[in-house]
Amino acid sequence: MTHTSSSSDSIRAIVTGHTRGLGAALAAQLLQQEIAVLGLSRGRDASLAARFPQHFRDTALDLADTAAVATWLAGGALREFVAGAGCVLLFNNAGAVEPIGPLATQDASAVARAVSLNVAAPLMFASALAALDTDAERRIVHISSGAARNAYAGWSVYCATKAALDHHARAVTLDANGRLRIGSVAPGVVDTDMQATIRSASEERFPQRERFEQLKQNNQLTSPEAAARKLVAYVLSDGFGTQPVTDVRELPAS
Ligand SMILES: NC(=O)c1ccc[n+]([C@@H]2O[C@H](COP(=O)([O-])OP(=O)(O)OC[C@H]3O[C@@H](n4cnc5c(N)ncnc54)[C@H](OP(=O)(O)O)[C@@H]3O)[C@@H](O)[C@H]2O)c1
């Protein structure tokens, strides 16, 4: 059910990291609600294109390449996609947990790529969407993490980048934003390739590895579909944006 003032055919959604995991589930569920989706990842999704030819399009873009992101945003693709929309959703979902390990093990270029992907790109997309000359309502969702709020050994880059998204949302909320809302939302522990990457890290680099191994073995990971369902319902609800920082595990059932 939609609580924005727009009907689903006038809502459009930009989903970064739509080719796998949580982003793929978000894109599929938005499309099932007849919300047009523009996906942005390094890869493309032929199956979504085949299933939803009318409402889905995607573009290959390396979001860790800040110059490429700036060039893409300066082109007209975003403006063209949102033209005529009553409401535009931006899911800043693409992200990476690597580099995993203590400071001295972190390769400088890997640090730069993680910060570019996890922080620079979401902030660049957010400001580009806000700057568009449109009357459309806008809702920006940063996909955050429990790691933004609790520190984990071995995850200093990931924790710092996700905390940056939380604090960005808090500060943006203080601006005069007109019909723009923002929220930084932790999605829970979701059974995706990112969790496989976490489990493949050595105990030395990530001392809590065993805990994540246990969560998987005990079927305690949320499916991408269940996490996406909660996220989409929340983002379309009246309550979205009233709190800048939330966790889907703490939202009232919709
Ligand atoms: N899984 C969890 O338990 C969990 C928990 C808390 C928060 N999160 C957050 O949820 C979000 C989604 O995570 P996930 O678990 O679904 O991850 P995932 O399975 O690893 O998928 C990551 C997605 O991001 C895209 N991506 C990665 N690097 C990219 C790049 N350089 N440029 C463009 N796209 C890129 C990937 O597509 P391509 O490879 O095609 O580029 C893929 O579609 C992330 O922000 C993550 O931090 C996840």
The ligand as an SDF file (V2000), in Angstrom:
LIG
                    3D

 48 52  0  0  0  0  0  0  0  0999 V2000
   23.9170   -8.2440    3.7180 N   0  0  0  0  0  0  0  0  0  0  0  0
   23.8460   -7.7400    4.9280 C   0  0  0  0  0  0  0  0  0  0  0  0
   23.7630   -8.4760    5.9450 O   0  0  0  0  0  0  0  0  0  0  0  0
   23.8340   -6.2590    5.1380 C   0  0  0  0  0  0  0  0  0  0  0  0
   23.7080   -5.7920    6.4460 C   0  0  0  0  0  0  0  0  0  0  0  0
   23.6800   -4.4230    6.6620 C   0  0  0  0  0  0  0  0  0  0  0  0
   23.7680   -3.5690    5.5830 C   0  0  0  0  0  0  0  0  0  0  0  0
   23.9110   -4.0530    4.3200 N   0  0  0  0  0  0  0  0  0  0  0  0
   24.0090   -3.0880    3.2360 C   0  0  0  0  0  0  0  0  0  0  0  0
   23.0330   -3.3930    2.2510 O   0  0  0  0  0  0  0  0  0  0  0  0
   23.4950   -2.9790    0.9590 C   0  0  0  0  0  0  0  0  0  0  0  0
   23.3670   -4.1250   -0.0210 C   0  0  0  0  0  0  0  0  0  0  0  0
   24.1930   -5.1770    0.4470 O   0  0  0  0  0  0  0  0  0  0  0  0
   24.1050   -6.6740   -0.0960 P   0  0  0  0  0  0  0  0  0  0  0  0
   24.3380   -7.5270    1.0610 O   0  0  0  0  0  0  0  0  0  0  0  0
   22.9130   -6.8390   -0.9660 O   0  0  0  0  0  0  0  0  0  0  0  0
   25.4410   -6.6880   -1.0030 O   0  0  0  0  0  0  0  0  0  0  0  0
   25.8670   -7.6060   -2.2130 P   0  0  0  0  0  0  0  0  0  0  0  0
   25.0950   -8.8690   -2.2450 O   0  0  0  0  0  0  0  0  0  0  0  0
   27.3560   -7.6930   -2.1390 O   0  0  0  0  0  0  0  0  0  0  0  0
   25.4470   -6.7360   -3.4900 O   0  0  0  0  0  0  0  0  0  0  0  0
   26.0610   -5.4990   -3.6990 C   0  0  0  0  0  0  0  0  0  0  0  0
   25.4260   -4.7810   -4.8830 C   0  0  0  0  0  0  0  0  0  0  0  0
   26.1530   -3.5560   -5.0370 O   0  0  0  0  0  0  0  0  0  0  0  0
   26.6730   -3.4920   -6.3550 C   0  0  0  0  0  0  0  0  0  0  0  0
   28.0000   -2.9020   -6.3480 N   0  0  0  0  0  0  0  0  0  0  0  0
   29.0940   -3.3310   -5.6600 C   0  0  0  0  0  0  0  0  0  0  0  0
   30.1630   -2.5860   -5.9780 N   0  0  0  0  0  0  0  0  0  0  0  0
   29.7360   -1.6740   -6.8950 C   0  0  0  0  0  0  0  0  0  0  0  0
   30.3710   -0.6500   -7.6260 C   0  0  0  0  0  0  0  0  0  0  0  0
   31.6830   -0.3960   -7.4910 N   0  0  0  0  0  0  0  0  0  0  0  0
   29.6310    0.0910   -8.4770 N   0  0  0  0  0  0  0  0  0  0  0  0
   28.3040   -0.1690   -8.6520 C   0  0  0  0  0  0  0  0  0  0  0  0
   27.6600   -1.1230   -7.9910 N   0  0  0  0  0  0  0  0  0  0  0  0
   28.3640   -1.8710   -7.1240 C   0  0  0  0  0  0  0  0  0  0  0  0
   26.7250   -4.9380   -6.8640 C   0  0  0  0  0  0  0  0  0  0  0  0
   26.5550   -4.9930   -8.2590 O   0  0  0  0  0  0  0  0  0  0  0  0
   27.7490   -5.1860   -9.3200 P   0  0  0  0  0  0  0  0  0  0  0  0
   28.6750   -6.2130   -8.7500 O   0  0  0  0  0  0  0  0  0  0  0  0
   27.0220   -5.5960  -10.5670 O   0  0  0  0  0  0  0  0  0  0  0  0
   28.3820   -3.8440   -9.4620 O   0  0  0  0  0  0  0  0  0  0  0  0
   25.5160   -5.5520   -6.1750 C   0  0  0  0  0  0  0  0  0  0  0  0
   24.3580   -5.3380   -6.9530 O   0  0  0  0  0  0  0  0  0  0  0  0
   24.9290   -2.4970    1.1690 C   0  0  0  0  0  0  0  0  0  0  0  0
   24.9590   -1.0920    1.2670 O   0  0  0  0  0  0  0  0  0  0  0  0
   25.3290   -3.1230    2.4900 C   0  0  0  0  0  0  0  0  0  0  0  0
   26.3360   -2.3890    3.1390 O   0  0  0  0  0  0  0  0  0  0  0  0
   23.9470   -5.3750    4.0710 C   0  0  0  0  0  0  0  0  0  0  0  0
  1  2  1  0
  2  3  2  0
  2  4  1  0
  4  5  1  0
  4 48  2  0
  5  6  2  0
  6  7  1  0
  7  8  2  0
  8  9  1  0
  8 48  1  0
  9 10  1  0
  9 46  1  0
 10 11  1  0
 11 12  1  0
 11 44  1  0
 12 13  1  0
 13 14  1  0
 14 15  2  0
 14 16  1  0
 14 17  1  0
 17 18  1  0
 18 19  2  0
 18 20  1  0
 18 21  1  0
 21 22  1  0
 22 23  1  0
 23 24  1  0
 23 42  1  0
 24 25  1  0
 25 26  1  0
 25 36  1  0
 26 27  1  0
 26 35  1  0
 27 28  2  0
 28 29  1  0
 29 30  1  0
 29 35  2  0
 30 31  1  0
 30 32  2  0
 32 33  1  0
 33 34  2  0
 34 35  1  0
 36 37  1  0
 36 42  1  0
 37 38  1  0
 38 39  2  0
 38 40  1  0
 38 41  1  0
 42 43  1  0
 44 45  1  0
 44 46  1  0
 46 47  1  0
M  CHG  2   8   1  16  -1
M  END
$$$$
